[in-house]
Amino acid sequence: MENFSGVWTALITPMTEVGVDYDALEKLVEAQIKGGVKGLIAVGTTGESPTLDPVEHIVVIKKVIEYAKGRVPVIAGTGANCTREAVHLTREADEAGADGFLIVAPYYNKPSQEGVFLHMSEIAKCTTKPIFLYSIPGRCGIEISNDVAVRLREKFPHVCVMKEAGGKAEKVVDLHNKAGDKICILSGDDGLTVDFMKVGAKGVISVASNIIPERMVELVDLMLAGEVEKAQAISDSLAGFFKALFVEPNPVPAKNVMFLKGMISSPYVRLPLCQMTAEHLDYLKEEMRKAGV
């Protein structure tokens, strides 16, 4: 893989109280591929990585690879706040056939930026496949700085993508100025895709594309083709829906949308996530209606 532009779906992990619903997962993978997405992210935050046990974590990755059948790349979420754990998960996913790895910033223990660099370096040493850095300070308490991203890219050429979910277009501008096309920047927020692509991003790692892959692909393709006004019109029509998808912690609203649409058999999420309030569910339904979802 050399071109990372486009829509990458951060897959949910369909579940019931019994366990992972692999039949629903297979159908979801098929729908994504038919929808034209560039690739799939297995077991990221949207896939409820914090509450999958270590065995399930790797099994879900293996199943997504199996279901994709080489038709699109599968990027495995293998980040952790323990470096040894992240290295272990990355090696396991590498052996399972993942095409690359999404590595979130170490959360909770709040390392310095030098610690982030060293953490990511240990992971980069254990594979030659593409590494997607994932900066999301709202969840992790820290960011992956642009300087660290550039240092990693210079030392490890396969560290080549940044999922930027810090909400600041100026960080995208700065990284694009510093790294050019050596680091492909992907928006980590559906609602900021157009704004980020205006200043250097090449696509999005999307939650919404679990539900509306074709519309997200159309939006990003228009931006890549320079049709900014048309892309903006699509984004504007979905703005309320994008906001509603995060009215409660991700992926709770997304799973509820998919359940309402008959895409999954249950909106079940594992504790400490829980089901939506009635008020928020009504709001979500209304925004679905307005967006034609």
PEBELNOR-V317199 format. One record per helix or strand of 3 or more residues. SS is the DSSP state (hx for helix, st for strand). FROM is the first residue (numbers start at 1). TO is the last residue. Records with the same first field share a line. If there is no record, write none. Layout:
SS: FROM-TO + FROM-TO
This chain:
st: 6-10 + 39-42 + 73-77 + 100-104 + 130-135 + 159-164 + 184-187 + 203-206
hx: 22-34 + 49-51 + 54-68 + 83-96 + 113-125 + 137-140 + 146-155 + 169-182 + 190-198 + 208-210 + 213-224 + 228-244 + 252-260 + 278-291
